[in-house]
Amino acid sequence: MHISSRWRSALLTAGLSAVLTLGLAAVASASAEAATPTPAAPAAPAKAAPKPTIVLVHGAWADASSWSGEVDRLQRDGYVVRAIDNPLRGLSSDSQEVKDFLSTVKGPIVLVGHSYGGAVITNAAAGNPNVKALVYVDAAAPDVGETNGQLSGKTSALSANPATLFDSGPYAGAPTGAVQYYLKENIFLHNFAPDLPASTARELWATQRPAATAAFDTPSAAAAWKTIPSWYVIGMSDQIITPQSELFMAHRAHSHILEVSGGSHLTLISHPVQVTNQILAAARSVH
């Protein structure tokens, strides 16, 4: 078939136009693909911070079993808990013993002290960067130079004549003039543990560990609460370290305070849920 030169020119122009259009479309498609960002790989889940180890330090006229209620709950909540021995021989040596134990614990630590144990943790935590929180339970939190005995409060039952409060006796290796004290039964039942059943209080009195006079008259060498966040549990019916004295120390340390209505000096035994909740609040602050 004969096609005129005019029609051949028109067909050629149309073909070139189609090719050009297809080529431009391909280029545009490739450019669009190149501009589309490649989906990022899913981020790895953030690694949870390790739970702190919780170290519990008992006070005078008690032992590590005082913490039984707290240990049970804390372990069920997945914490490593150590209720350790406090020798009750003197603030300097007791603090060093606890400090030595803390040096064996890896990772963050929440350090808890009851009664005289508060003075011990105040010294033992000093200089240990792993101790992230302090918890005081019916406890003394001395400043440098203060003694445990000075912080009981003006109306404390312990301000009475020592002969009416304690049975005393010597102990091996005691410095000249030093003795160790046992609380008399009536003081233990009516002033130390008045919110416990009498049968429980008598058992605790019978199994109490004596405390040396050096536990009460040795000046504190450190005040770890000045640099480490702290929490306080205050039994509002405490007759051994008065609530007024504990509130003073807690406010001085800028502590998070929990007041336990009707709580004696042994809230760790009579109110273990409240005490454990305060320990958990401290533990959950550690990141």
C-alpha positions in Angstrom: 0.0 0.0 0.0 1.3 3.4 -0.9 1.6 5.9 2.0 2.2 9.5 1.1 5.2 11.2 2.5 2.8 13.4 4.5 1.3 10.4 6.3 4.7 8.8 6.8 5.9 12.0 8.5 2.8 12.0 10.8 3.2 8.4 11.8 6.9 8.8 12.5 6.1 11.8 14.7 3.4 10.0 16.6 5.7 7.0 17.2 8.5 9.1 18.5 6.1 10.9 20.8 4.8 7.6 22.3 8.3 6.4 22.9 9.3 9.6 24.5 6.2 9.5 26.7 6.9 5.9 27.8 10.5 6.7 28.5 9.6 9.7 30.7 7.1 7.6 32.6 9.7 5.0 33.3 12.2 7.6 34.6 9.5 9.1 36.8 8.6 5.7 38.2 12.2 4.9 39.0 12.7 8.3 40.6 9.6 7.8 42.8 10.9 4.4 43.9 14.3 5.9 44.7 12.6 8.7 46.7 10.5 6.3 48.8 12.4 5.6 52.1 13.2 2.0 52.9 11.1 1.0 56.0 13.4 0.9 59.1 13.9 -2.4 60.8 11.9 -2.7 64.0 13.8 -1.2 67.0 15.0 -3.7 69.6 13.0 -3.5 72.8 14.7 -1.4 75.5 16.5 -3.5 78.0 14.9 -3.3 81.4 17.0 -1.8 84.2 18.1 -4.5 86.7 16.1 -4.5 89.9 18.2 -3.4 92.9 19.3 -5.8 95.6 17.5 -4.9 98.8 19.7 -5.2 101.9 18.0 -5.1 105.3 19.9 -4.2 108.5 18.2 -4.9 111.9 18.5 -2.8 115.0 19.3 -3.4 118.7 17.5 -6.1 120.7 16.5 -7.8 117.5 17.9 -10.0 114.7 17.6 -10.6 111.0 14.3 -12.5 111.5 12.6 -9.2 112.3 12.4 -8.7 108.5 10.5 -11.9 107.7 7.3 -10.2 106.6 9.2 -7.9 104.3 11.5 -10.6 102.9 8.5 -12.7 101.9 6.7 -10.0 99.9 9.9 -8.6 98.3 11.0 -12.0 97.1 7.5 -12.7 95.6 7.9 -9.4 93.8 11.1 -10.7 92.2 13.7 -8.8 94.3 17.0 -10.3 95.6 16.8 -9.6 99.3 19.5 -10.0 102.0 18.7 -9.6 105.7 22.1 -9.5 107.1 23.6 -9.8 110.6 24.3 -6.6 112.5 26.8 -7.4 115.3 25.5 -4.7 117.7 29.0 -4.2 119.1 29.6 -0.5 118.2 28.7 1.9 115.4 32.2 2.0 113.8 32.7 -1.7 113.6 29.1 -2.6 112.8 29.1 0.0 109.9 32.4 -1.4 108.6 30.9 -4.9 108.6 27.9 -3.8 106.6 30.1 -1.8 104.3 32.2 -4.8 103.6 29.1 -6.9 102.7 27.8 -4.2 100.4 31.1 -4.3 98.5 30.2 -7.9 97.4 26.9 -6.9 95.9 26.9 -6.2 92.2 24.5 -3.6 90.8 22.2 -1.1 92.5 21.3 -1.4 96.1 18.5 -0.2 98.3 19.8 -0.2 101.9 17.2 -0.4 104.7 17.8 0.1 108.4 15.6 -0.4 111.5 16.2 1.5 114.7 20.0 1.5 115.5 20.4 0.0 112.1 19.5 3.4 110.6 22.7 4.8 112.1 24.6 1.8 110.7 23.4 2.3 107.1 24.0 6.1 107.4 27.7 5.2 107.8 27.9 2.0 105.7 26.5 3.6 102.5 29.0 6.5 102.5 31.3 6.3 99.4 29.5 3.4 97.8 28.0 4.5 94.4 25.9 1.4 94.1 23.7 2.5 97.1 20.9 4.3 95.3 18.3 4.7 98.1 18.2 4.6 101.9 15.1 3.5 103.9 14.8 4.3 107.6 12.3 2.3 109.6 11.6 3.7 113.1 15.3 4.6 112.9 18.0 7.0 113.7 19.6 9.0 110.9 22.5 10.8 112.5 24.5 13.7 111.2 28.2 13.6 111.5 29.2 13.8 115.1 25.8 12.8 116.5 25.4 9.6 118.5 22.5 7.2 118.2 21.7 7.8 121.9 21.2 11.5 121.4 18.5 11.0 118.8 15.9 9.0 120.8 13.9 12.1 121.8 13.2 13.8 125.0 10.2 11.7 125.9 11.7 8.4 124.9 11.3 5.5 127.3 15.1 5.1 127.0 15.6 8.4 128.9 14.8 6.7 132.2 17.4 5.4 134.6 19.3 2.6 132.8 19.0 0.3 135.8 15.2 0.3 135.3 15.5 -0.4 131.5 18.3 -2.9 131.1 19.9 -6.1 132.3 23.6 -5.5 131.7 26.7 -7.7 131.6 30.2 -7.9 130.2 31.1 -9.4 126.8 34.3 -10.8 125.2 36.6 -8.2 123.8 34.7 -5.3 125.4 36.6 -2.0 125.8 37.3 -1.0 129.4 34.0 0.1 131.0 31.8 -1.1 128.2 28.9 -3.5 128.8 26.1 -5.0 126.8 22.4 -4.3 127.4 19.3 -6.6 127.3 15.9 -4.9 127.5 14.0 -5.8 130.6 10.8 -7.8 129.9 8.3 -5.1 131.0 10.1 -2.5 128.9 10.1 -4.8 125.9 6.4 -5.6 126.2 5.0 -2.2 127.1 7.4 0.2 125.4 9.3 -1.6 122.6 6.5 -3.8 121.2 3.2 -2.7 122.6 1.2 -3.2 119.4 2.2 -6.9 119.1 0.3 -9.8 120.8 1.7 -10.3 124.2 2.8 -13.9 123.3 4.7 -12.6 120.3 6.3 -9.9 122.3 7.4 -12.3 125.0 9.0 -14.6 122.4 10.9 -11.7 120.8 12.0 -10.6 124.3 13.3 -14.1 125.0 15.3 -14.2 121.8 16.6 -10.6 121.7 20.2 -10.0 120.9 22.1 -7.6 123.3 23.5 -4.3 122.2 26.8 -2.9 123.5 27.0 0.6 124.9 29.4 1.5 122.0 26.4 1.2 119.7 24.7 4.2 121.4 27.6 6.5 122.4 29.9 6.4 119.3 29.6 9.6 117.1 28.6 9.1 113.5 31.4 9.5 111.0 29.2 10.0 108.0 25.8 11.2 106.9 25.0 9.3 103.7 21.4 10.7 103.6 22.9 14.1 102.5 23.7 12.7 99.1 21.5 9.6 98.7 17.7 9.8 98.4 15.9 8.5 101.4 12.5 7.2 102.6 11.2 7.1 106.2 8.7 4.9 108.0 7.6 6.4 111.3 5.5 4.5 113.8 3.4 7.3 115.3 3.2 5.5 118.7 6.9 4.7 118.9 8.2 5.1 122.5 11.8 4.2 121.8 12.7 6.8 119.1 9.9 9.3 119.4 7.9 10.3 116.3 9.0 13.9 116.9 12.6 13.0 116.7 12.1 10.8 113.6 10.1 13.6 111.9 13.0 16.0 112.6 15.5 13.6 111.1 13.2 12.8 108.1 12.6 16.4 107.2 16.3 17.2 107.6 17.1 14.5 105.1 14.3 15.5 102.8 13.0 12.0 103.0 9.8 10.6 101.6 7.8 10.0 104.8 5.2 7.4 105.6 3.5 7.7 109.0 2.0 4.5 110.4 -0.9 5.3 112.8 -0.6 3.4 116.0 2.8 1.9 115.0 5.2 1.0 117.7 9.0 0.8 117.4 8.5 -2.5 115.7 6.4 -1.5 112.7 8.5 -3.9 110.6 6.8 -6.7 112.5 3.4 -5.2 113.3 2.8 -3.4 110.0 4.9 -5.3 107.4 2.7 -4.3 104.5 3.2 -0.6 105.0 6.9 -1.0 105.6 7.3 -3.1 102.5 5.4 -0.6 100.4 7.8 2.1 101.4 10.8 -0.1 100.6 9.2 -0.8 97.2 8.7 2.9 96.6 12.4 3.3 97.1 13.3 0.4 94.9 11.1 1.5 92.0 12.8 4.9 92.0 16.0 3.2 90.9 16.5 3.4 87.2 
